[in-house]
Amino acid sequence: MADSNAPVQEKALDALIAFLRAADSDAGRYAKEVCDAIALKCLTGRKNTVDKAQAAFLLWVELEAVDVFLVCHSFYVFATLLGLSRHIRLTLAL
């Protein structure tokens, strides 16, 4: 998901969604790193990529990784509303 190539992002999201559908709640331990990568690269691209990214976020919520999802997604929404979406990569990388 950290790749800048849109078709590669979509394939990575497809693989992640398939993994999350088959995973149990122990997969939640990977949520922070994966959600950060999704927020960095996948929420500003094509509509299909954004839809898959949101589906992956919702699957994380189902796997009880709610806290990571809320922090990551709400930060992105606030940054977008404030016009700071360009600066998100730097902040999330820290």
N, C-alpha and C positions, 0 to 999 in steps of 0.2 A: 503494500500500500504506500510505501514511502517513495516509490518510483514516480517520476513526473510524466511518464507515458500513460495516457488515458486508457487505452485498451488493456495494458498490463494491470492498471489499478482495478479495472472492472473484473478481470480474471482473478486477481488476488482477493477481491471482495466476495466473488462467487465461492472461492475455496474457503474463505473464512466463514461465510454463512453456512456452508455445508458442514464445516467443523462444529460450529456453535449449535446447529440443530441436533447433532449427534452427541454433543458433549454433556457432561454432568456439571454440577456446581463447582467442582474443583478447577474448571477452566477459568473461573473468575480471577484467579491469581495472575493471569496474563492481561487482564483488562486495561490496566493503566498504560502500558507500553503500546498496546494495539490501538486503544482509543486516542492516544496522543497522535499516532501516525495517521489515523483516519482524519482527525481534525486538521492536521497540517496539510494534507494533500487532497482529500477526497470530498470535502464539503464545498468546494468552489469550482468544481469542474462541470462536466456534462450532467444533464438532468438524471440520466440513468445511473451515473456514478453516485450522485448525491442520494438518490433513492436507495441504492444498495448500501450506502454508508449508514443511512438512517435505519435501515432494516438490521444491519449489524449491531448498531447501538441498542435497538430494542431487544435483540437476542441477548446482549450482555445484561440488560435489565432482567430478563427472564432467568438468567443464571445467577441472579443475586449479586451483581456487580453494580448496583444502583449508585452508590456513592461516587465511583469513578466516572460513570456516565454523566451524572449531574454536574460534576465539576468541569469536565471536559466540554460538554455540550453547552452549558450555560456560559462558560468563558467565551466560546466561539460566538454565541448569539450576541452577547454584550459587546464584544469587539466589533462585530459587524454593524450593530446599531450605532456605535460611536464612530464608525468609519475607520477603524483600526485593523481591519482584516489583513492588511499587508504586513503588519507587525506581529501577527500571531505566531509565525514560525520562530521568531527569536524568543518570544516569551515562553512558549511551550517547550522549546529546546533547553531552557534553563532549568 
